[in-house]
């Protein structure tokens, strides 16, 4: 697929913040890198929310058109949404935009008119057909990345990487001519995950419980990581157990977790904003994680895991993981009981969890998405 997008311009509209987290930006960066390797010129549009990742995107070599925070949207950022033009379906995420959809679209249009991209890619729960219809008509094609299936879009391509997502979920939400890419086979994972897959699966042939990975999202606003460490410290796990915690640089409780790691009875390290997550997961024996995008990373490597729901939009994932025994699932209220069960995990359980997870996807989803975009360009 090398250089087939040579000269094509792509713009990605995505945000990160303390509330939003970093997952949307991270999967868009993965897609951006893949598009760039095929000759595309990729730029981003991001609003400078607290906890944004604009500098990190720029460090990857991508230009970012920065949308500034507007003091007049303070009520929006506090979650007090009254404008009916903010979001058509679910006001839960409206505050994430930091403006009304029409205001945001107008700001973006300033850059889009000058840059004239072939593709516009949007990954934002606060954006729907209101934003999309507010853009001046041009030759650009629109791809929407979504997980919610709860609002209408005016797009040429719809990507929802949720395992088990069906065509009928979006049938009334996208135009008839829209190409719907649904399911974990399209999960936007970095190439390193498919590269480490064989090693990781072989590592599961002889299950053990020596390396425990904790990844509760890059931000972990409620410091669930700290609660997990507190309770793990009370359990009689193997003395040789080594715990690895991964957090993002913008995590508000990072310093607290780093201090806490030094007091653990089990050897515990805290890694920040890693760029070798596939390698870390491949060498781990078990993971405790959030039910976000990293779910598909763990599955691609067959990493047995215990998954906790941190946001309402993760309900669908939790349901599928539980029903198909892809991972052990629990909610925050059941944290002590869930972690206590770690003491009793058998090798057979670990092996079965690994097998079920590895059957979900192969880690080549980003390649599939890029190929489809190439075909439609």
N, C-alpha and C positions, 0 to 999 in steps of 0.2 A: 504493500500500500504506500510505499515511499513517495513522498513529494507530489501526490496526486492533488493536493489542495494548494499547490504553489500559487502564490499571489492572492488567494482568497482571504478575506478579512472576516474575523469572527469576534463578536463582543459577547461577554458573559456578564449578566446582571445578577449579582449575588451579594449577600451580606453575612458578616459574623458579628456577634456581640455577646455580652454576658448572658443575655436572655436567649438569643438564638443559638448560641454555641458555635462550634467551628466546623461541624460536619458538612454543611452545605458548601462552604468554601473549599474544604479539603477534597471533596469529590469533584468539584468543578476544576480545581487545579490538576487533578489526575486527567480529566478530559482535555484540559488545555494543553498539557504536555503531549498527549497523544495527537492532538490536532496539529500542534507545532511540529512534531516529528514528521508529519505528512505534508509539511510545507505551508501551513496556514499561519497568518499573522493574527495573534490572539491578544485582545485587550479586555480589561475588566471595568465594570462600573460598580462602585461600592460606596455606601454611605458610611461616614466616619462615626459610627456608634461607639460607645464605650466597650472596649474589648474587640475592636475591629482587627482585621489581619492584613491591612493594606500594605504595610511595610514588608510583611512576609511574602505577599504576592509579588511585590516589586523585586524582592531579592531573588525570586525565581526567574526574573527577566521579562516580566509582563508589565505593560503600561496600565496604570489604574486611573480612570477618570473619577475623581473623588467628589461625592455629594456631601456637602456640609450639613451638620445638624442645624436645624432652624429653631430658635427659642420659642417661636409661636406654636411648635408642635410638642411642647413640654407635656401637655395633657395626654397626648397620644402615647408618649414614651412612658407615662405613668399608668397606662392601661385604661384611661377614661375616654372611651371612644364614643363620639356622638355623631360623627359625619357618616352619612349613609354611603358616601362614595369611597370610603376607606376600603371596604371589602364587601363583596356581595353575599357571601355565604356564612362565614365564620369570623366573628369579631375577635375571637381568641387571639389570632395572630396579627390583627390589624396594627397594633402598636409597634410591631417589629419593623415596619417600614420607616417610621420617623417622619411621615408626611402622608397626605392623602395620595391615593393612586394617581390621580390626575396631576397633582403637583410633581410627584416623582417622575411620571412619564414625560412631563414638560422639561424637567431638568435633564433627563436622559437624552431627549430629542436634540438638545444643543450639541451633544457629542456625536450622536448617531448621524445627524445630517452631514456633519463635516467628515466623519470617518467612513461612512457608506459601507457598512459590512455586508457580506453575503449572507451570513447567519447571525441571528441574535438568539442567545441561549439564556433562559431565565430560570433561576432556581430560588424561589422565594414563596413562602406560605402566605404572604400578605398581598400577593399579586394575582390578578385573574383577568377576565375579559375587559373589565373597566380600564385597567392600565393598558392592556394590549390594544384596545380600540382607540385609546387616546393618542397613540403614536400616529404621526403623519404617515400616510401610505407611502411605501417605497418598495424597492425590489428585494429587500431582505426577507429571508425566510426565518420563521420562528420555531424554536424548539423549547418546550417547557419540561422541566424536571420536577416531579411532584411525588408525594407519598400518600396524600390525603384522600384523593378522589372525592372531593366535597364541594367543588366549584367549577364554573365553566371557563374554558380557555378558547382563544382564537389562535390555534397553532397548526403548524404543518407536521410537527413531530411531538409526541408525548412520551416521555420516559418515566416509568414508575418501576423501580427495581425491587419492590416488595415481593417476597416469595409468595406464590399463590394468587397474585393479582390476576383478575380475569377481564376479558374484553368488555363484558357487560358493566363492569365498575365505572367505565368512562364513556359508555355508549351515548349517553345523553349530555355529556360534558364537553365533547370536542367535535369539530366538524367531521362530516362523513369521510372526507378525503384525508383526514389526519392519519399518519402512520403511528400506530400505538406500539411502543416497545415495552412490554409488560413482563415482569418476573425477574428473579434473581440472576437469570442467565445474562441480563444486561447490566448487572451491578458494576458501577464505575470503580474498579479496583486498580491500583497501580500494578504495573507489570511484575513487580517483585513478588506479588502473591502467587501468580501462576509459576514463577521461577522457583519459589520455595515449596511448592505444593508436594512434589514427589518426596523431598527430604522429610517434610512434616508428617506425611502419611506413613512413611516408613518408621518414623519416630514413635508412632502410635502402636506399632506391632507388639511392643512390650510395654504396656501402660504402667506408669508410675505416678507418684504424687510428690515430686521433689521441687518443681518449679511452678509457683503460683503467680499468675498475672492478674493485676487489677486495673481495669480501664473503665472508669465511670464517666467517660466523655472528656473532651479537652478542657471544658470549663468547670463542670461539676459544681454548679452554683450553690447547692445545698450541702456540700461537703459530705456526701454519702461515703466517699473514700475513707474519711476519718472515722466514721461510724463502723465501717467494715473492719478497719485496722483495730479499733478498740475491742471489738468482739472477738476477732481472731486471736487476740492476745490472751483471751480467757480459755481458749480451746486446747485440748491435748492432741495437737497435730505432731507429725514427726519432727524431732529436734533438728533434723537436717534440712527442714523446709526452707526454701529461699523465696522471698516475696519480691516481686517487681511491680511498682506502681508507675503508670504513665499518665502524665497530665500535660496540658498545654501551658504555654508561658503566661497566658492571660487568666488562668484559673485563680479566682479570688482567695482561695484557701491554700495555695501552693506552699507558702512558707510554713504554715501550721502543719501541713502534712509532712513536710521535710523534717520538722522538729520531731513529730510523732514517730517517724520511722526510726529515729535513733533510740527510742525507748522500747522498741518491740523486742519480745523474747525470741523472735525468729529473725534471721538476717533479712533486712528489708532495704531496698534501694528505690529511690524516686528518680525517674527519668523525665526530662522536660522536652516537649516538642521534638520527638524523635523522628528521624527520617529512615529508620530501618525497622518499622513495625512488623513487617512480614517475618524478618529474621527473629525478632523477639518472640512473636507468636509461635513460630515453628519450633523454637527451643523450649517453649513452655509446656507443662503437662496438663494444666487446667487454668481456666480463666473465669474471673467474676467480672461481668461487664454490663454496660447499659444496652438497651434494645434499640440502638440507633444503627448508623451505617456500618459501625465496626462489627455488627452481627455477621455481615456477609464476608468480612475479612476473616473472622474466626472460622466460619463454615468452609471457606475455600481451602483452609489448611487443616480441616478436620480437628480443630482444637476443641476438646470437650469443655463445656462452659455452663455457668449458672448466670442467668440473665435477669436483670431487674428493670422494670418500667419506670422511667424518670419523667416521661411526658405523655399526655393523652394521645398524641398522634402515634404512639408506639403500641397501642392496643391490638391492632391487626397483627403486627409482628409477634407479639406475645402469644396470641391465640394460636397461630400457626406453629410456633416453636414448641408449645406445650402439646398440642394435639398430635403432632408428628414426632414427638420425642426427639427433637433436634437439639434441645438444650433443657436444662432444669430452669424453671421460671419461678419468680417470687415477686411479691410487691414489698414496698418499704416496711409495712407493718409486720411482715413475716420475716424480717431480716435475721433475728436471733435464731429462729427455728431452722431457716434455710442454711445458715452457716454451720449450725450444729450438725447438719446432715453430712457435711464434708468429712467428718471423722469416720463415717461409715461407708464412704464410697468404695465400691469394689473394683477390681481390675476389669471385670466383665462389664460393669456399668460404664466405665471410662471408654472401653473399646466400642460399645454400642453407640454411645453418644458421638464418638468420633466418626463412626461409619455413617450414622444418620446425617450428621452435619456435612460431611464431605460429599454426600450425594446431592446436596442442594445446588451447588454451582462449582464451576471449574476455574473461576477467576479470570476468564477471558472476555468478560462483558464489555469492557471499554473498547476492545478491538472490534467487537460486533457493532457497537454504536457508531464508531468512526466509519466503518465500512458502509453503513446505511447512509450516513451523512454524505459520504463521498458519492454514493449512487444517486442521491437526490440533488447534488450540487450542479 
